[in-house]
């Protein structure tokens, strides 16, 4: 079943199946990694804010705690799981990522 010059691969399959296979094997992994980050942040943030009427902490502190925990967990899981990686990821998440994301969130809440 020839479809044109050079379009048939081994076994009669077209070369387009390889790119489809590559997409099917990589896209779910990356989607799950990104989704787990957002779900983890949402769960930690909700645990910290679930009794908002008695909570005296500013929302920025809860956001920083959530980013610190997520940064530490993701760095430790990506680089081997040692306590050094957890602490490094927590410091990076708390001091670098948290203020930037909080500022972006505030800018997104502004009209205009």
N, C-alpha and C positions, 0 to 999 in steps of 0.2 A: 504494500500500500504506500506507494511513493507520493509525497505531497509536493515535491519540488527538489531541486538540486541542493543537497546538503542538509535537508531538514530531518532526515531520518537518522536516528541514533541507533545504538546497539539494541537488538531485540525488537526492532520495529517501532520503538517509541520515539516521539518527536523530541527535539531538544527543549521545547517549551515545558515539558514535564519536569526537567531539572530545576528550572527557576521556580516553578510552582512548589516543588518539593522543598526547596530552600526556604521559601516563604512559610510553608506550613510547619517547618521544623524550627524556625527562629522566631517568628512573630508571637506565638503563644508564650514563649519563655520571657520575652521582653515585656509583653503585656502583663503577665503575672507579676513580674518584678516591679513594674511601675504601679500596678494596682495594689500590691501589698504595701508599698510605701504610703500611698494615700489612705488606705484602710487603717494601717497602723497609726498614722497621725490622727485620724479621726477618732479612733477608739481611745487613744491616750488622752486626747483633748477632751473627749466627752467624760472620761473618768474624772478628770481634774475639774470639770465645770458642771457636773451633774446636779449639784445643789448650789445653784448660782445665787440664791437668795441669802445664803449664809457664808458665801465665799468672799473673803476680804482681799484676795490677791487680784492684781490687775490682769487683764487678759494677756498682756504681753509676757508676763511671767509664766503663765500656763503654756503659751505658745513656745517659749524658750525651753521649758522643761520637755515638752513633746519633741521638739527638734533635737535636743541634746540626746534624749533616749534613742530616737530613730537614727541619728547620726552615728552613735556608738554601736548600735546593733548592726546597722548596715555595713559599717567599716569592718567590724569584727567578722561578720559573715563573708565579706568579700575578700578579706586578706588573711584569713586563717584562724581567727577566733582567739587570739591571745589578748590578755588584759591591756597590753600596750595599745593594740589597735582599737579596742573599745574606748579607752580614755582619749586617744587621739581623735577618733571620730566624734566623740561627745564634745570635745573642746571645739573642733571645727564646726560642728553643727550648731552649738550654742553661741559661739562668738562671731561666726561668719554667715552661716546660712539663715539663722533665725531672724536677725534684724532686717536682712534684705527681703525675706519672704513676708515678714510682717509689714514692712513699708509698702511692698507691692500689693498686699491685701488691702491696706488702707487706701491706696490710690485707686484700686478697683472699686471700692465702695463709694467713692466720691462721684457725684453727678457731673456730667459734662464730659 
